Amino acid sequence: MRVLYENSGAEDKRLVVDDELHGTDMLRRSPRRDRYPAMVTEFIEEHARG
């Protein structure tokens, strides 16, 4: 995951690591799941075109 992140050509990127889960399980099952939807929404809103 970190190698893919480091090699991404994106100028604005964010790596969010959950020590226990990955993918959609971070949004559904993580003890910190209350934080993730807002982070995703904020990132999309900042980068949405149109």
PDB file of N, CA, C, O and CB in Angstrom:
ATOM      1  N   MET A   1       0.818  -1.167   0.000  1.00  0.00           N
ATOM      2  CA  MET A   1       0.000   0.000   0.000  1.00  0.00           C
ATOM      3  C   MET A   1       0.874   1.248   0.000  1.00  0.00           C
ATOM      4  O   MET A   1       0.623   2.183  -0.760  1.00  0.00           O
ATOM      5  CB  MET A   1      -0.937  -0.012   1.189  1.00  0.00           C
ATOM      6  N   ARG A   2       1.867   1.266   0.822  1.00  0.00           N
ATOM      7  CA  ARG A   2       2.731   2.449   0.878  1.00  0.00           C
ATOM      8  C   ARG A   2       3.539   2.612  -0.410  1.00  0.00           C
ATOM      9  O   ARG A   2       3.778   3.737  -0.851  1.00  0.00           O
ATOM     10  CB  ARG A   2       3.677   2.359   2.081  1.00  0.00           C
ATOM     11  N   VAL A   3       3.955   1.517  -1.006  1.00  0.00           N
ATOM     12  CA  VAL A   3       4.702   1.596  -2.265  1.00  0.00           C
ATOM     13  C   VAL A   3       3.810   2.170  -3.364  1.00  0.00           C
ATOM     14  O   VAL A   3       4.248   3.029  -4.128  1.00  0.00           O
ATOM     15  CB  VAL A   3       5.238   0.197  -2.678  1.00  0.00           C
ATOM     16  N   LEU A   4       2.572   1.708  -3.450  1.00  0.00           N
ATOM     17  CA  LEU A   4       1.638   2.256  -4.436  1.00  0.00           C
ATOM     18  C   LEU A   4       1.408   3.748  -4.194  1.00  0.00           C
ATOM     19  O   LEU A   4       1.385   4.540  -5.135  1.00  0.00           O
ATOM     20  CB  LEU A   4       0.296   1.497  -4.388  1.00  0.00           C
ATOM     21  N   TYR A   5       1.243   4.115  -2.953  1.00  0.00           N
ATOM     22  CA  TYR A   5       1.045   5.517  -2.606  1.00  0.00           C
ATOM     23  C   TYR A   5       2.250   6.353  -3.039  1.00  0.00           C
ATOM     24  O   TYR A   5       2.092   7.390  -3.683  1.00  0.00           O
ATOM     25  CB  TYR A   5       0.803   5.668  -1.094  1.00  0.00           C
ATOM     26  N   GLU A   6       3.433   5.905  -2.689  1.00  0.00           N
ATOM     27  CA  GLU A   6       4.644   6.644  -3.013  1.00  0.00           C
ATOM     28  C   GLU A   6       4.864   6.766  -4.516  1.00  0.00           C
ATOM     29  O   GLU A   6       5.423   7.761  -4.980  1.00  0.00           O
ATOM     30  CB  GLU A   6       5.837   5.977  -2.376  1.00  0.00           C
ATOM     31  N   ASN A   7       4.434   5.775  -5.275  1.00  0.00           N
ATOM     32  CA  ASN A   7       4.638   5.794  -6.711  1.00  0.00           C
ATOM     33  C   ASN A   7       3.484   6.404  -7.497  1.00  0.00           C
ATOM     34  O   ASN A   7       3.546   6.498  -8.723  1.00  0.00           O
ATOM     35  CB  ASN A   7       4.876   4.416  -7.187  1.00  0.00           C
ATOM     36  N   SER A   8       2.458   6.810  -6.814  1.00  0.00           N
ATOM     37  CA  SER A   8       1.326   7.451  -7.479  1.00  0.00           C
ATOM     38  C   SER A   8       1.770   8.787  -8.051  1.00  0.00           C
ATOM     39  O   SER A   8       2.521   9.529  -7.417  1.00  0.00           O
ATOM     40  CB  SER A   8       0.140   7.641  -6.501  1.00  0.00           C
ATOM     41  N   GLY A   9       1.301   9.085  -9.244  1.00  0.00           N
ATOM     42  CA  GLY A   9       1.638  10.344  -9.890  1.00  0.00           C
ATOM     43  C   GLY A   9       0.769  11.501  -9.432  1.00  0.00           C
ATOM     44  O   GLY A   9       0.977  12.637  -9.859  1.00  0.00           O
ATOM     45  N   ALA A  10      -0.190  11.234  -8.580  1.00  0.00           N
ATOM     46  CA  ALA A  10      -1.096  12.286  -8.113  1.00  0.00           C
ATOM     47  C   ALA A  10      -0.330  13.332  -7.319  1.00  0.00           C
ATOM     48  O   ALA A  10       0.566  13.008  -6.540  1.00  0.00           O
ATOM     49  CB  ALA A  10      -2.226  11.690  -7.255  1.00  0.00           C
ATOM     50  N   GLU A  11      -0.693  14.583  -7.526  1.00  0.00           N
ATOM     51  CA  GLU A  11      -0.055  15.653  -6.770  1.00  0.00           C
ATOM     52  C   GLU A  11      -0.669  15.807  -5.380  1.00  0.00           C
ATOM     53  O   GLU A  11       0.036  16.095  -4.413  1.00  0.00           O
ATOM     54  CB  GLU A  11      -0.159  16.964  -7.532  1.00  0.00           C
ATOM     55  N   ASP A  12      -1.962  15.619  -5.288  1.00  0.00           N
ATOM     56  CA  ASP A  12      -2.650  15.742  -4.006  1.00  0.00           C
ATOM     57  C   ASP A  12      -3.206  14.374  -3.650  1.00  0.00           C
ATOM     58  O   ASP A  12      -4.172  13.913  -4.258  1.00  0.00           O
ATOM     59  CB  ASP A  12      -3.787  16.825  -4.058  1.00  0.00           C
ATOM     60  N   LYS A  13      -2.611  13.742  -2.690  1.00  0.00           N
ATOM     61  CA  LYS A  13      -3.045  12.407  -2.299  1.00  0.00           C
ATOM     62  C   LYS A  13      -2.969  12.295  -0.793  1.00  0.00           C
ATOM     63  O   LYS A  13      -2.229  13.028  -0.137  1.00  0.00           O
ATOM     64  CB  LYS A  13      -2.186  11.311  -2.978  1.00  0.00           C
ATOM     65  N   ARG A  14      -3.733  11.380  -0.259  1.00  0.00           N
ATOM     66  CA  ARG A  14      -3.753  11.154   1.189  1.00  0.00           C
ATOM     67  C   ARG A  14      -3.774   9.662   1.452  1.00  0.00           C
ATOM     68  O   ARG A  14      -4.549   8.922   0.847  1.00  0.00           O
ATOM     69  CB  ARG A  14      -4.975  11.847   1.854  1.00  0.00           C
ATOM     70  N   LEU A  15      -2.938   9.241   2.337  1.00  0.00           N
ATOM     71  CA  LEU A  15      -2.892   7.844   2.742  1.00  0.00           C
ATOM     72  C   LEU A  15      -3.479   7.754   4.138  1.00  0.00           C
ATOM     73  O   LEU A  15      -2.970   8.367   5.076  1.00  0.00           O
ATOM     74  CB  LEU A  15      -1.434   7.274   2.698  1.00  0.00           C
ATOM     75  N   VAL A  16      -4.544   6.994   4.269  1.00  0.00           N
ATOM     76  CA  VAL A  16      -5.187   6.790   5.566  1.00  0.00           C
ATOM     77  C   VAL A  16      -4.999   5.325   5.923  1.00  0.00           C
ATOM     78  O   VAL A  16      -5.466   4.439   5.207  1.00  0.00           O
ATOM     79  CB  VAL A  16      -6.719   7.191   5.538  1.00  0.00           C
ATOM     80  N   VAL A  17      -4.324   5.076   7.019  1.00  0.00           N
ATOM     81  CA  VAL A  17      -4.003   3.705   7.427  1.00  0.00           C
ATOM     82  C   VAL A  17      -4.757   3.373   8.708  1.00  0.00           C
ATOM     83  O   VAL A  17      -4.703   4.103   9.698  1.00  0.00           O
ATOM     84  CB  VAL A  17      -2.467   3.524   7.631  1.00  0.00           C
ATOM     85  N   ASP A  18      -5.447   2.272   8.654  1.00  0.00           N
ATOM     86  CA  ASP A  18      -6.103   1.725   9.833  1.00  0.00           C
ATOM     87  C   ASP A  18      -5.329   0.456  10.167  1.00  0.00           C
ATOM     88  O   ASP A  18      -5.217  -0.437   9.327  1.00  0.00           O
ATOM     89  CB  ASP A  18      -7.659   1.442   9.589  1.00  0.00           C
ATOM     90  N   ASP A  19      -4.809   0.367  11.353  1.00  0.00           N
ATOM     91  CA  ASP A  19      -3.949  -0.760  11.716  1.00  0.00           C
ATOM     92  C   ASP A  19      -4.630  -2.116  11.644  1.00  0.00           C
ATOM     93  O   ASP A  19      -3.963  -3.147  11.566  1.00  0.00           O
ATOM     94  CB  ASP A  19      -3.426  -0.558  13.088  1.00  0.00           C
ATOM     95  N   GLU A  20      -5.965  -2.115  11.671  1.00  0.00           N
ATOM     96  CA  GLU A  20      -6.682  -3.379  11.732  1.00  0.00           C
ATOM     97  C   GLU A  20      -7.382  -3.758  10.432  1.00  0.00           C
ATOM     98  O   GLU A  20      -7.463  -4.941  10.101  1.00  0.00           O
ATOM     99  CB  GLU A  20      -7.683  -3.324  12.827  1.00  0.00           C
ATOM    100  N   LEU A  21      -7.887  -2.774   9.690  1.00  0.00           N
ATOM    101  CA  LEU A  21      -8.765  -3.050   8.552  1.00  0.00           C
ATOM    102  C   LEU A  21      -8.313  -2.288   7.321  1.00  0.00           C
ATOM    103  O   LEU A  21      -7.465  -1.400   7.394  1.00  0.00           O
ATOM    104  CB  LEU A  21     -10.210  -2.691   8.888  1.00  0.00           C
ATOM    105  N   HIS A  22      -8.908  -2.660   6.168  1.00  0.00           N
ATOM    106  CA  HIS A  22      -8.634  -1.911   4.945  1.00  0.00           C
ATOM    107  C   HIS A  22      -9.893  -1.876   4.081  1.00  0.00           C
ATOM    108  O   HIS A  22     -10.850  -2.615   4.312  1.00  0.00           O
ATOM    109  CB  HIS A  22      -7.447  -2.539   4.162  1.00  0.00           C
ATOM    110  N   GLY A  23      -9.863  -1.002   3.087  1.00  0.00           N
ATOM    111  CA  GLY A  23     -10.982  -0.910   2.149  1.00  0.00           C
ATOM    112  C   GLY A  23     -12.273  -0.488   2.829  1.00  0.00           C
ATOM    113  O   GLY A  23     -12.279   0.307   3.769  1.00  0.00           O
ATOM    114  N   THR A  24     -13.359  -1.043   2.327  1.00  0.00           N
ATOM    115  CA  THR A  24     -14.665  -0.659   2.860  1.00  0.00           C
ATOM    116  C   THR A  24     -14.864  -1.093   4.305  1.00  0.00           C
ATOM    117  O   THR A  24     -15.720  -0.541   4.997  1.00  0.00           O
ATOM    118  CB  THR A  24     -15.757  -1.244   2.006  1.00  0.00           C
ATOM    119  N   ASP A  25     -14.100  -2.060   4.770  1.00  0.00           N
ATOM    120  CA  ASP A  25     -14.203  -2.447   6.181  1.00  0.00           C
ATOM    121  C   ASP A  25     -13.794  -1.298   7.101  1.00  0.00           C
ATOM    122  O   ASP A  25     -14.258  -1.222   8.239  1.00  0.00           O
ATOM    123  CB  ASP A  25     -13.329  -3.680   6.460  1.00  0.00           C
ATOM    124  N   MET A  26     -12.926  -0.402   6.616  1.00  0.00           N
ATOM    125  CA  MET A  26     -12.578   0.772   7.411  1.00  0.00           C
ATOM    126  C   MET A  26     -13.818   1.627   7.654  1.00  0.00           C
ATOM    127  O   MET A  26     -13.969   2.217   8.724  1.00  0.00           O
ATOM    128  CB  MET A  26     -11.480   1.601   6.709  1.00  0.00           C
ATOM    129  N   LEU A  27     -14.696   1.694   6.671  1.00  0.00           N
ATOM    130  CA  LEU A  27     -15.901   2.519   6.777  1.00  0.00           C
ATOM    131  C   LEU A  27     -17.001   1.831   7.581  1.00  0.00           C
ATOM    132  O   LEU A  27     -17.854   2.491   8.174  1.00  0.00           O
ATOM    133  CB  LEU A  27     -16.420   2.863   5.392  1.00  0.00           C
ATOM    134  N   ARG A  28     -16.972   0.500   7.595  1.00  0.00           N
ATOM    135  CA  ARG A  28     -18.067  -0.234   8.235  1.00  0.00           C
ATOM    136  C   ARG A  28     -17.738  -0.779   9.607  1.00  0.00           C
ATOM    137  O   ARG A  28     -18.605  -0.804  10.481  1.00  0.00           O
ATOM    138  CB  ARG A  28     -18.483  -1.354   7.368  1.00  0.00           C
ATOM    139  N   ARG A  29     -16.499  -1.220   9.822  1.00  0.00           N
ATOM    140  CA  ARG A  29     -16.218  -1.985  11.040  1.00  0.00           C
ATOM    141  C   ARG A  29     -15.170  -1.381  11.967  1.00  0.00           C
ATOM    142  O   ARG A  29     -15.021  -1.829  13.104  1.00  0.00           O
ATOM    143  CB  ARG A  29     -15.783  -3.338  10.664  1.00  0.00           C
ATOM    144  N   SER A  30     -14.455  -0.387  11.504  1.00  0.00           N
ATOM    145  CA  SER A  30     -13.382   0.166  12.325  1.00  0.00           C
ATOM    146  C   SER A  30     -13.936   0.909  13.544  1.00  0.00           C
ATOM    147  O   SER A  30     -14.979   1.555  13.450  1.00  0.00           O
ATOM    148  CB  SER A  30     -12.512   1.106  11.490  1.00  0.00           C
ATOM    149  N   PRO A  31     -13.251   0.822  14.677  1.00  0.00           N
ATOM    150  CA  PRO A  31     -13.650   1.623  15.830  1.00  0.00           C
ATOM    151  C   PRO A  31     -13.579   3.128  15.524  1.00  0.00           C
ATOM    152  O   PRO A  31     -14.211   3.936  16.204  1.00  0.00           O
ATOM    153  CB  PRO A  31     -12.760   1.288  17.034  1.00  0.00           C
ATOM    154  N   ARG A  32     -12.814   3.489  14.505  1.00  0.00           N
ATOM    155  CA  ARG A  32     -12.677   4.883  14.097  1.00  0.00           C
ATOM    156  C   ARG A  32     -13.543   5.220  12.888  1.00  0.00           C
ATOM    157  O   ARG A  32     -13.328   6.242  12.235  1.00  0.00           O
ATOM    158  CB  ARG A  32     -11.229   5.190  13.789  1.00  0.00           C
ATOM    159  N   ARG A  33     -14.521   4.367  12.586  1.00  0.00           N
ATOM    160  CA  ARG A  33     -15.342   4.518  11.383  1.00  0.00           C
ATOM    161  C   ARG A  33     -16.119   5.827  11.330  1.00  0.00           C
ATOM    162  O   ARG A  33     -16.519   6.260  10.250  1.00  0.00           O
ATOM    163  CB  ARG A  33     -16.300   3.376  11.285  1.00  0.00           C
ATOM    164  N   ASP A  34     -16.337   6.455  12.464  1.00  0.00           N
ATOM    165  CA  ASP A  34     -17.060   7.717  12.462  1.00  0.00           C
ATOM    166  C   ASP A  34     -16.253   8.835  11.803  1.00  0.00           C
ATOM    167  O   ASP A  34     -16.834   9.835  11.381  1.00  0.00           O
ATOM    168  CB  ASP A  34     -17.425   8.108  13.881  1.00  0.00           C
ATOM    169  N   ARG A  35     -14.950   8.696  11.706  1.00  0.00           N
ATOM    170  CA  ARG A  35     -14.089   9.713  11.092  1.00  0.00           C
ATOM    171  C   ARG A  35     -13.974   9.564   9.580  1.00  0.00           C
ATOM    172  O   ARG A  35     -13.849  10.562   8.870  1.00  0.00           O
ATOM    173  CB  ARG A  35     -12.713   9.655  11.703  1.00  0.00           C
ATOM    174  N   TYR A  36     -14.014   8.360   9.088  1.00  0.00           N
ATOM    175  CA  TYR A  36     -13.665   8.100   7.693  1.00  0.00           C
ATOM    176  C   TYR A  36     -14.643   8.652   6.657  1.00  0.00           C
ATOM    177  O   TYR A  36     -14.187   9.218   5.664  1.00  0.00           O
ATOM    178  CB  TYR A  36     -13.543   6.649   7.496  1.00  0.00           C
ATOM    179  N   PRO A  37     -15.942   8.523   6.826  1.00  0.00           N
ATOM    180  CA  PRO A  37     -16.846   9.059   5.789  1.00  0.00           C
ATOM    181  C   PRO A  37     -16.640  10.550   5.528  1.00  0.00           C
ATOM    182  O   PRO A  37     -16.668  10.982   4.376  1.00  0.00           O
ATOM    183  CB  PRO A  37     -18.291   8.819   6.190  1.00  0.00           C
ATOM    184  N   ALA A  38     -16.436  11.328   6.565  1.00  0.00           N
ATOM    185  CA  ALA A  38     -16.208  12.759   6.384  1.00  0.00           C
ATOM    186  C   ALA A  38     -14.905  13.010   5.637  1.00  0.00           C
ATOM    187  O   ALA A  38     -14.828  13.923   4.816  1.00  0.00           O
ATOM    188  CB  ALA A  38     -16.187  13.474   7.739  1.00  0.00           C
ATOM    189  N   MET A  39     -13.887  12.212   5.913  1.00  0.00           N
ATOM    190  CA  MET A  39     -12.611  12.362   5.212  1.00  0.00           C
ATOM    191  C   MET A  39     -12.770  12.069   3.726  1.00  0.00           C
ATOM    192  O   MET A  39     -12.232  12.792   2.887  1.00  0.00           O
ATOM    193  CB  MET A  39     -11.549  11.436   5.821  1.00  0.00           C
ATOM    194  N   VAL A  40     -13.500  11.020   3.403  1.00  0.00           N
ATOM    195  CA  VAL A  40     -13.723  10.648   2.006  1.00  0.00           C
ATOM    196  C   VAL A  40     -14.537  11.722   1.298  1.00  0.00           C
ATOM    197  O   VAL A  40     -14.198  12.144   0.193  1.00  0.00           O
ATOM    198  CB  VAL A  40     -14.437   9.285   1.911  1.00  0.00           C
ATOM    199  N   THR A  41     -15.611  12.158   1.941  1.00  0.00           N
ATOM    200  CA  THR A  41     -16.468  13.182   1.342  1.00  0.00           C
ATOM    201  C   THR A  41     -15.693  14.472   1.111  1.00  0.00           C
ATOM    202  O   THR A  41     -15.807  15.082   0.048  1.00  0.00           O
ATOM    203  CB  THR A  41     -17.687  13.452   2.233  1.00  0.00           C
ATOM    204  N   GLU A  42     -14.919  14.885   2.079  1.00  0.00           N
ATOM    205  CA  GLU A  42     -14.125  16.109   1.945  1.00  0.00           C
ATOM    206  C   GLU A  42     -13.158  16.010   0.774  1.00  0.00           C
ATOM    207  O   GLU A  42     -13.030  16.951  -0.009  1.00  0.00           O
ATOM    208  CB  GLU A  42     -13.354  16.392   3.237  1.00  0.00           C
ATOM    209  N   PHE A  43     -12.479  14.877   0.650  1.00  0.00           N
ATOM    210  CA  PHE A  43     -11.520  14.701  -0.439  1.00  0.00           C
ATOM    211  C   PHE A  43     -12.233  14.765  -1.787  1.00  0.00           C
ATOM    212  O   PHE A  43     -11.743  15.414  -2.711  1.00  0.00           O
ATOM    213  CB  PHE A  43     -10.769  13.361  -0.291  1.00  0.00           C
ATOM    214  N   ILE A  44     -13.362  14.113  -1.909  1.00  0.00           N
ATOM    215  CA  ILE A  44     -14.111  14.119  -3.172  1.00  0.00           C
ATOM    216  C   ILE A  44     -14.589  15.532  -3.498  1.00  0.00           C
ATOM    217  O   ILE A  44     -14.469  15.976  -4.640  1.00  0.00           O
ATOM    218  CB  ILE A  44     -15.317  13.149  -3.097  1.00  0.00           C
ATOM    219  N   GLU A  45     -15.121  16.233  -2.519  1.00  0.00           N
ATOM    220  CA  GLU A  45     -15.589  17.594  -2.756  1.00  0.00           C
ATOM    221  C   GLU A  45     -14.461  18.523  -3.187  1.00  0.00           C
ATOM    222  O   GLU A  45     -14.670  19.400  -4.025  1.00  0.00           O
ATOM    223  CB  GLU A  45     -16.249  18.137  -1.511  1.00  0.00           C
ATOM    224  N   GLU A  46     -13.291  18.343  -2.635  1.00  0.00           N
ATOM    225  CA  GLU A  46     -12.144  19.177  -3.004  1.00  0.00           C
ATOM    226  C   GLU A  46     -11.669  18.900  -4.429  1.00  0.00           C
ATOM    227  O   GLU A  46     -11.080  19.772  -5.069  1.00  0.00           O
ATOM    228  CB  GLU A  46     -10.998  18.950  -2.027  1.00  0.00           C
ATOM    229  N   HIS A  47     -11.921  17.690  -4.925  1.00  0.00           N
ATOM    230  CA  HIS A  47     -11.377  17.306  -6.223  1.00  0.00           C
ATOM    231  C   HIS A  47     -12.424  17.098  -7.306  1.00  0.00           C
ATOM    232  O   HIS A  47     -12.079  16.776  -8.443  1.00  0.00           O
ATOM    233  CB  HIS A  47     -10.588  16.066  -6.074  1.00  0.00           C
ATOM    234  N   ALA A  48     -13.680  17.274  -6.976  1.00  0.00           N
ATOM    235  CA  ALA A  48     -14.752  17.077  -7.966  1.00  0.00           C
ATOM    236  C   ALA A  48     -14.676  18.185  -9.011  1.00  0.00           C
ATOM    237  O   ALA A  48     -14.397  19.345  -8.709  1.00  0.00           O
ATOM    238  CB  ALA A  48     -16.160  17.063  -7.281  1.00  0.00           C
ATOM    239  N   ARG A  49     -14.927  17.790 -10.219  1.00  0.00           N
ATOM    240  CA  ARG A  49     -14.948  18.760 -11.308  1.00  0.00           C
ATOM    241  C   ARG A  49     -16.387  18.938 -11.761  1.00  0.00           C
ATOM    242  O   ARG A  49     -17.156  17.981 -11.851  1.00  0.00           O
ATOM    243  CB  ARG A  49     -14.039  18.306 -12.492  1.00  0.00           C
ATOM    244  N   GLY A  50     -16.727  20.173 -12.039  1.00  0.00           N
ATOM    245  CA  GLY A  50     -18.060  20.378 -12.580  1.00  0.00           C
ATOM    246  C   GLY A  50     -18.858  21.419 -11.913  1.00  0.00           C
ATOM    247  O   GLY A  50     -20.000  21.665 -12.301  1.00  0.00           O
TER     248      GLY A  50
END
